[in-house]
Amino acid sequence: MDKYLMSLFLQGYSSYTIGVETQLNSITIGCHVELNLVDRSGKKDRLSMDIVTDESADFSQGFLSESTPLAKVLLGEKAGSIIPYLKDDILAIEVLSVTPSINKPADDVKERREAKMKKTVREVEHTSAVVFASSFSGKWGDYDPDSLPEEEKPEEDEPGGSL
């Protein structure tokens, strides 16, 4: 019997089952994971996420891609594990719980991510052109950064909000 259920049973809640989450054996795609990131000073930051395929990833909504370094370290681990993870100030990951995911990523997350990426690339290219025009001096004259066309506002960037 699950430790949580056993605790409730011993407290007289033998018929209580609403809201009880079943622990899984190990972390796989489709799992919801609760964990602590442990830093060098011993401080713990709690993190909660669902491990999903790359196409469904949206970390701002709690969906971590299976191919990220963090997910690669977590896959196959069990609740209660303490995993060494040397990244910036983080020393370890403490896996608190592993349960089936009940959340579903948005259907259009891949399209929204691609639209956001295209917009970002256009902004970087425009900024690079302005920097070049501002700094270039040639024997036939200088570039005028003010003559560069303004950034267009594509229609696909508007729906769905930001990622």
Helices and strands as residue ranges (DSSP letters): H 3-10, E 31-39, E 44-52, G 54-56, G 59-61, E 63-65, H 69-74, E 82-87, E 90-100, H 109-135, E 137-138, E 141-142, G 145-147, G 155-157
